[in-house]
């Protein structure tokens, strides 16, 4: 396409609007002291407010309308003592536990006096009787458990609740009995998550990458400082929001991961442009304004894209997941604000002293002549020309790599990761092991069967009870079931079914679904009774079913939104289609690696995961929204330069090669930093965080190498000027967004 045929930048936007970002960057650089002080005040203010009134984090959430929630409500209305959230206090000793009868009785009495405790069941049988099969005392009498039912989830009670529990069981521990807390009580007893080691590792790698990539200690420090301040402010805001609404325990860690990653990337994009301006002799204040007006626009669009992708999680209709997206969005917003205001202020403060403490010859972008920033054609220049010469080779190679990595995805098993995969440093893991050894793995996943016979005539209720009891006897997939009990008002029957498998086993999920869908409904057919399966494990299965059913709509919404954003920004239908398709391929590859490592066990033990585990049900959904949003960082940064060069020259192939050679270094460095930040979180004690960290690290690595450096240049070269084609009717209705700052 000749230069005369290429679309001209829009002249419809008001001049003041076009130059707003430039004026912002220049003002921040000129008034750097004011901006820095405002950020320090914000940093101190939100931290102080968070300590004073900030909320806490908990995994307690409800699923209105699900069977588990309905069953719990029915039981709570007719037998509250059996309806609360249950936890086990597991006891073990080398001697018979019956020899500790006074201490156990004292612990039961003390626990019953604690606030929020509905009931406590002792593991000891009546005097003169031995262990009851299927009861809370093992056949050898060495292991037993107290079942404590709370009127709320213990994880919501805070660490201040634990001393009362510890005091209640202190006589048992003094007598030498091993006491461990299982279930939600065990989660409450876990030490507070400390991901500072992950953050230190990520920052250390980032320092090395920036020093090697850009050669200056000051240039390496500015993106890190900007990201750190912005993320800390964002986390403080998140803590204040958590005082108004409950967020999951992984929310702050997830927000930290995303905030640090995008914060460094955004700052790096602006700083690279600024340093090139300084090398070209531009005044530091004017350079800061130009950087914000150009690369800052890409940062702004990219940040909005990430936030929109995270907002797409609300389509799930599950507040737990939607709030995880909102938590990550908070630090993304703070990272964008830091890049657009704090970084220009620091640029103004440093002035031309950016490379004073150089460790190697400073470099930035390539120059506009297609050569390196030093005036000589470099490795990226030669690589860009090779891609331009043989685009099909690079396209096929990239697709093959992604296809191979995606293979494990086809065997993905979603589920819930049980306590058995956690570190033995946690009391709930030790309780899990004791229960599994003494009572079987299914003892960690008890199911409560509820039969509401309020609509059943009095003379038919005995028949309903007998029918349900027969259905539960010898049930395939169940290790045992207790006799049905009747609520005081006679309206409800309830019993406990212990699965044969562990909580995370597919067989346990199948048992829950079989009980809920066929076994219980068939047992009460025609009687008017209603049946439910409830309890923690049943709730997890309901959660899995909901997440699985809503994953496709979320993918459709996020992909659709990303398509529209690319179309709005670059006004090219094929560019938008290409972005959506390639991002789907890169996400599929990252899913495949996660399945191979955790579900297939190819490296899980090396990461501190005990055995093979299913993929946590909400991880693919979270990964998709996050990865799709983050991938737009590099997409927009690269395409902005392609579009900018195409508008200037009208030569599509040269524009692709030029954009690749001037962005490859910064994309590679940014990707290495983000990969290191995410990968550092695999040392976390939380298996879900390990899974998320590895998945995000792989996705960024694949996206920034295979996709951005192989597939995107190859496809854009093959498409040529057709990449920017837009139907006339769309061109008339689409707004003109000056992403490259051409009109600034």
Residue pairs with C-beta under 8 A, 6 or more apart in sequence:
1 650
1 652
1 721
2 650
3 649
3 650
4 650
5 650
6 646
6 647
6 650
6 721
6 724
7 571
7 647
7 724
8 647
9 647
9 736
9 738
9 742
9 743
10 736
10 738
10 743
11 743
12 736
13 736
13 738
13 743
18 738
18 743
18 744
19 293
19 744
21 292
21 293
21 296
21 297
21 300
21 340
21 741
21 744
22 289
22 290
22 292
22 293
22 741
22 744
23 289
24 289
24 292
24 340
24 341
24 344
25 288
25 289
25 290
25 291
25 292
25 293
25 296
25 340
25 344
26 285
26 286
26 288
26 289
26 344
28 35
28 288
28 292
28 340
28 341
28 342
28 344
28 345
28 348
29 284
29 285
29 288
29 289
29 344
29 345
29 347
29 348
30 285
30 348
31 345
31 348
32 344
32 345
32 346
32 347
32 348
32 349
33 349
35 341
35 342
35 344
35 345
36 342
36 345
36 346
36 349
39 229
39 233
39 338
39 341
39 342
39 345
42 233
43 229
43 232
43 233
43 236
46 233
46 236
46 237
46 239
46 240
47 232
47 236
49 236
49 240
50 236
50 239
50 240
53 240
53 243
54 236
54 239
54 240
54 242
54 243
55 239
55 240
55 241
55 242
55 243
55 244
55 245
55 246
55 247
56 158
56 242
57 242
57 246
57 247
57 248
57 249
57 251
57 252
58 153
58 155
58 156
58 246
58 247
58 248
58 249
59 155
59 187
59 248
59 249
59 320
60 152
60 153
60 155
60 156
60 246
61 246
61 248
61 318
61 319
61 320
62 69
63 69
63 318
63 539
63 542
63 543
63 546
66 539
66 542
66 546
67 516
67 532
67 533
67 534
67 538
67 542
68 532
68 533
68 534
68 535
68 538
68 539
68 541
68 542
69 534
69 539
69 542
70 532
70 534
71 448
71 450
71 532
71 533
71 534
71 538
72 83
72 534
74 450
74 452
74 492
74 530
74 532
75 82
75 83
75 448
75 450
75 487
75 492
75 494
75 534
76 83
76 84
78 487
78 488
78 489
78 491
78 492
79 487
79 488
79 492
79 494
80 118
80 151
81 118
81 119
81 149
82 119
82 149
82 448
82 485
82 494
83 118
83 149
84 118
84 119
84 149
84 150
84 151
84 152
85 149
85 150
85 151
85 152
85 153
85 154
85 184
85 536
86 147
86 148
86 149
86 150
86 183
86 446
86 535
86 536
87 147
87 148
87 150
87 154
87 181
87 182
87 183
87 184
87 185
87 186
88 145
88 146
88 147
88 148
88 181
88 182
88 183
88 185
88 431
88 435
89 107
89 111
89 145
89 146
89 148
89 165
89 169
89 179
89 180
89 181
89 182
89 185
90 143
90 144
90 145
90 179
90 180
90 181
90 182
90 430
90 431
90 434
90 435
91 97
91 100
91 104
91 123
91 143
91 144
91 145
91 146
91 172
91 177
91 178
91 179
92 142
92 143
92 177
92 178
92 180
92 434
92 438
93 100
93 142
93 176
93 177
93 178
94 142
95 142
96 141
96 142
97 104
97 123
97 124
97 137
97 141
97 142
97 143
97 144
97 177
98 124
98 141
100 172
100 175
100 177
101 124
103 171
103 172
103 175
103 177
104 122
104 123
104 124
104 146
104 172
105 122
105 124
106 171
107 146
107 168
107 169
107 171
107 172
108 120
108 122
108 146
110 167
110 168
110 169
111 117
111 120
111 146
111 148
111 165
111 168
111 169
112 119
112 120
114 161
114 164
114 165
114 168
115 161
115 164
116 150
116 151
116 152
116 154
116 157
116 161
117 148
117 149
117 150
117 151
118 149
118 150
118 151
119 147
119 148
119 149
120 146
120 147
120 148
120 149
121 136
121 146
121 147
122 136
122 146
123 135
123 136
123 137
123 144
123 145
123 146
124 137
124 144
125 131
125 132
125 135
125 137
130 141
131 137
131 138
131 139
131 141
133 139
133 480
134 479
134 480
134 481
134 482
134 498
136 144
136 145
136 146
136 147
137 143
137 144
138 144
138 438
138 439
140 438
142 438
143 434
143 435
143 437
143 438
143 439
145 182
145 435
148 185
150 157
150 184
153 184
154 161
154 184
154 185
154 187
154 188
155 184
155 187
155 188
155 249
156 246
157 188
159 188
159 192
161 188
162 188
162 189
165 181
165 185
165 189
169 179
172 179
173 179
178 434
180 186
180 427
180 428
180 430
180 431
180 434
181 188
181 189
181 427
181 428
181 431
182 419
182 427
182 428
182 431
182 432
182 435
182 444
183 428
183 431
183 536
184 536
185 428
186 419
186 426
186 427
186 428
186 429
186 431
187 428
189 427
189 428
190 426
190 427
190 428
193 249
193 253
193 684
193 685
193 686
195 253
195 256
195 681
195 684
195 689
197 680
197 683
198 680
198 681
198 683
198 684
198 693
199 256
199 260
199 680
201 676
201 680
201 683
202 260
202 673
202 676
202 677
202 678
202 679
202 680
202 681
203 224
203 228
203 260
203 677
205 672
205 673
205 676
205 677
205 680
206 223
206 224
206 264
206 673
206 676
206 677
207 220
207 221
207 224
209 669
209 672
209 673
209 676
210 219
210 220
210 223
210 224
210 268
210 669
210 673
211 217
211 220
211 359
211 360
212 360
213 363
213 665
213 668
213 669
214 220
214 272
214 275
214 362
214 363
214 364
214 669
215 355
215 358
215 359
215 360
215 361
215 362
215 363
216 354
216 355
216 356
216 357
216 358
216 359
216 362
217 357
217 358
217 359
218 350
218 353
218 354
218 355
218 356
218 357
219 271
219 275
219 354
219 355
219 362
222 267
222 271
222 343
222 346
222 347
222 350
223 263
223 264
223 267
223 268
223 271
223 343
224 264
225 346
226 263
226 267
226 338
226 339
226 342
226 343
226 346
227 259
227 260
227 263
227 264
227 267
227 335
227 338
228 260
228 263
229 338
229 342
230 259
230 263
230 331
230 334
230 335
230 337
230 338
230 339
230 342
231 255
231 256
231 259
231 260
231 263
231 331
231 334
231 335
233 334
233 338
234 255
234 259
234 330
234 331
234 333
234 334
234 335
235 252
235 255
235 256
235 259
235 331
237 330
237 334
238 247
238 251
238 252
238 255
238 327
238 330
238 331
239 252
241 247
241 326
241 330
242 251
245 323
246 323
247 323
247 324
247 327
248 320
248 323
248 324
248 327
249 686
250 324
250 686
250 688
250 689
250 692
251 323
251 324
251 327
252 327
253 681
253 684
253 686
253 689
254 324
254 327
254 328
254 622
254 689
254 692
255 327
255 328
255 330
255 331
256 331
257 677
257 678
257 681
257 692
257 693
257 696
258 306
258 328
258 331
258 332
258 626
258 630
259 328
259 331
259 332
259 334
259 335
260 677
261 630
261 673
261 674
261 677
261 678
261 696
261 700
262 302
262 303
262 306
262 331
262 332
262 335
262 336
262 630
262 633
262 674
263 331
263 334
263 335
263 338
263 339
264 670
264 673
264 674
264 677
265 633
265 670
265 673
265 674
266 299
266 302
266 303
266 335
266 336
266 338
266 339
266 633
267 338
267 339
267 343
268 666
268 669
268 670
268 673
269 295
269 298
269 299
269 339
269 637
269 666
269 670
270 291
270 292
270 295
270 296
270 299
270 339
270 340
270 343
270 344
271 291
271 343
271 347
272 295
272 364
272 365
272 666
273 290
273 291
273 294
273 295
273 364
273 365
274 287
274 288
274 290
274 291
274 347
274 354
275 354
275 355
275 362
275 364
275 365
276 364
276 365
276 367
276 373
277 286
277 287
277 290
277 291
278 284
278 287
278 352
278 354
279 362
279 364
279 373
280 367
282 290
284 347
284 348
284 350
284 351
284 352
285 348
287 347
288 344
288 347
288 348
289 344
290 741
290 744
291 344
291 347
292 340
292 344
293 741
293 744
294 740
294 741
294 744
295 637
295 640
296 339
296 340
296 741
297 640
297 738
297 739
297 740
297 741
298 636
298 637
298 640
298 739
298 740
299 336
299 339
299 340
300 336
300 340
301 565
301 569
301 636
301 737
301 739
302 632
302 633
302 636
302 637
303 332
303 333
303 335
303 336
304 565
305 562
305 565
305 629
305 632
305 636
306 329
306 332
306 626
306 629
306 630
306 632
306 633
307 329
307 332
307 333
307 629
308 561
308 562
308 565
308 629
309 558
309 561
309 562
309 625
309 626
309 628
309 629
309 632
310 325
310 326
310 328
310 329
310 332
310 625
310 626
310 629
311 325
311 326
311 329
312 325
312 554
312 557
312 558
312 561
312 625
313 321
313 322
313 324
313 325
313 554
313 621
313 622
313 625
314 322
314 325
315 550
315 553
315 554
315 557
316 322
316 546
316 547
316 550
316 554
316 621
317 546
317 550
318 543
318 546
318 547
318 550
318 618
320 618
321 547
321 618
321 621
321 622
324 618
324 622
325 622
325 625
328 626
332 629
354 362
355 362
361 374
363 372
363 373
363 374
363 665
364 373
365 373
365 662
365 663
365 665
365 666
366 372
366 373
366 378
366 380
366 381
366 658
366 661
366 662
367 373
367 375
369 375
370 377
370 381
370 654
370 657
370 658
370 661
371 377
371 378
371 381
372 378
372 380
372 381
372 661
378 661
380 660
380 661
380 662
380 664
380 665
381 661
383 660
383 661
383 664
384 656
384 657
384 658
384 660
384 661
384 664
384 713
385 657
387 394
387 656
387 657
387 660
387 710
387 713
387 714
387 717
388 653
388 656
388 657
388 713
388 717
391 713
391 714
391 715
391 717
391 718
392 714
392 718
394 710
394 711
394 713
394 714
395 710
395 711
395 714
395 715
395 718
397 710
398 706
398 707
398 710
398 711
398 714
399 585
399 711
401 589
401 706
402 585
402 586
402 588
402 589
402 702
402 706
402 707
405 588
405 589
405 590
405 592
405 593
405 702
406 585
406 588
406 589
406 591
406 592
407 592
408 591
408 592
408 593
408 595
408 596
408 599
408 600
409 588
409 591
409 592
409 595
411 595
411 599
411 600
412 591
412 595
412 599
412 615
412 620
413 506
413 599
413 614
413 615
414 544
414 547
414 548
414 614
414 615
414 616
414 617
414 620
415 504
415 506
415 509
415 544
415 613
415 614
415 615
415 616
415 617
416 503
416 504
416 537
416 540
416 541
416 543
416 544
416 614
416 616
416 617
417 504
417 613
417 614
417 616
417 687
417 688
418 432
418 444
418 445
418 502
418 503
418 504
419 426
419 428
419 429
419 431
419 432
419 444
419 503
420 429
420 432
420 433
420 436
420 441
420 444
420 502
420 503
420 504
420 610
420 611
421 504
421 609
421 610
421 611
421 613
421 687
422 428
422 429
422 432
422 610
422 685
422 687
423 429
423 608
423 685
424 430
424 433
425 685
426 685
432 444
435 443
435 444
436 443
436 444
436 502
439 498
440 479
440 498
440 500
441 500
441 501
441 502
441 503
441 505
442 478
442 479
442 498
442 499
442 500
442 501
442 502
442 508
443 479
443 498
444 502
444 503
445 498
445 499
445 501
445 502
445 503
445 508
445 536
445 537
446 496
446 497
446 498
446 535
446 537
447 496
447 497
447 498
447 499
447 511
447 512
447 515
447 533
447 534
447 535
447 537
447 538
448 494
448 495
448 496
448 497
448 533
448 534
448 535
448 538
449 468
449 472
449 481
449 484
449 494
449 495
449 496
449 497
449 515
449 520
449 531
449 532
449 533
450 492
450 493
450 494
450 531
450 532
450 533
450 534
451 464
451 465
451 468
451 484
451 492
451 493
451 494
451 520
451 524
451 529
451 530
451 531
451 532
452 491
452 492
452 529
452 530
452 531
452 532
453 461
453 464
453 491
453 492
453 493
453 524
453 527
453 528
453 529
454 491
454 492
455 528
455 529
455 530
456 464
456 527
456 528
456 529
460 527
461 490
463 527
464 493
464 523
464 524
464 527
464 529
465 484
465 486
465 493
467 523
467 524
467 527
468 484
468 493
468 495
468 520
468 523
468 524
468 531
469 483
469 484
469 495
470 523
471 519
471 520
471 522
471 523
472 478
472 481
472 484
472 495
472 497
472 519
473 481
475 481
475 497
475 511
475 515
475 519
477 499
477 500
477 501
477 507
477 508
477 510
477 511
477 514
478 497
478 498
478 499
478 500
478 511
479 498
479 499
479 500
480 497
480 498
481 495
481 496
481 497
481 498
482 495
482 496
482 497
483 495
484 493
484 494
484 495
485 493
485 494
485 495
486 492
486 493
487 493
487 494
497 511
497 515
499 505
499 507
499 508
499 511
499 537
500 507
500 511
501 507
501 508
501 511
502 508
503 537
503 540
504 613
504 614
506 614
508 537
509 541
509 544
512 533
512 537
512 538
512 541
513 541
513 545
515 533
516 531
516 532
516 533
516 538
520 531
520 532
520 533
521 531
523 531
524 530
524 531
540 617
543 617
543 618
544 617
547 617
547 618
547 621
548 617
550 621
551 620
551 621
551 624
554 621
554 624
554 625
555 624
558 624
558 625
558 628
558 629
559 580
559 583
559 584
559 628
562 579
562 580
562 583
562 628
562 632
563 576
563 577
563 579
563 580
564 576
565 632
566 572
566 575
566 576
566 579
566 580
566 632
566 635
566 636
566 639
567 573
567 575
567 576
567 726
567 730
567 734
568 734
568 735
568 737
569 636
569 639
569 737
569 739
570 576
570 639
570 643
570 724
570 739
571 724
571 726
571 730
571 731
571 734
571 736
572 723
572 724
572 725
572 726
573 725
573 726
573 727
573 730
574 719
574 722
574 723
574 725
575 639
575 716
575 719
575 723
575 724
578 712
578 715
578 716
578 719
578 723
579 632
579 635
579 639
582 707
582 711
582 712
582 715
583 627
583 628
583 631
583 632
583 635
583 703
583 707
585 707
585 711
586 627
586 631
586 699
586 702
586 703
586 706
586 707
587 623
587 624
587 627
587 628
587 631
587 699
589 698
589 699
589 702
589 706
590 623
590 627
590 695
590 696
590 698
590 699
590 702
591 620
591 623
591 695
593 694
593 695
593 698
594 615
594 619
594 623
594 691
594 694
594 695
594 698
595 615
596 602
596 603
597 603
597 604
597 607
597 694
598 604
598 609
598 612
598 613
598 615
598 691
598 694
599 612
599 613
599 614
599 615
600 612
601 611
601 612
604 611
604 612
604 613
605 611
607 682
607 690
607 694
608 683
608 685
608 690
609 687
609 690
613 687
615 691
616 687
616 688
616 691
619 688
619 691
619 692
619 695
622 692
623 692
623 695
623 696
623 699
626 696
627 695
627 696
627 699
627 700
627 703
630 674
630 696
630 699
630 700
630 703
631 699
631 700
631 703
631 707
633 670
634 667
634 670
634 671
634 703
634 704
634 707
634 708
635 708
635 712
636 739
637 663
637 666
637 667
638 659
638 660
638 663
638 667
638 708
638 712
639 659
639 712
640 739
640 740
641 658
641 659
641 662
641 663
641 740
642 655
642 656
642 658
642 659
642 716
643 655
643 724
643 739
643 740
644 659
644 740
644 742
645 654
645 655
645 658
645 659
646 652
646 655
646 721
646 724
647 740
647 742
649 655
652 716
652 717
652 719
652 720
652 721
652 723
652 724
653 717
653 720
656 713
656 716
656 717
657 713
657 717
660 709
660 713
664 709
667 704
667 708
667 709
668 704
668 705
668 709
670 704
671 700
671 701
671 703
671 704
671 705
674 697
674 700
674 704
675 697
675 700
675 701
675 704
676 697
678 692
678 693
678 694
678 696
678 697
678 700
679 693
679 694
679 697
680 693
681 689
681 690
681 692
681 693
682 690
682 693
682 694
682 697
684 690
684 693
716 723
726 734
738 744
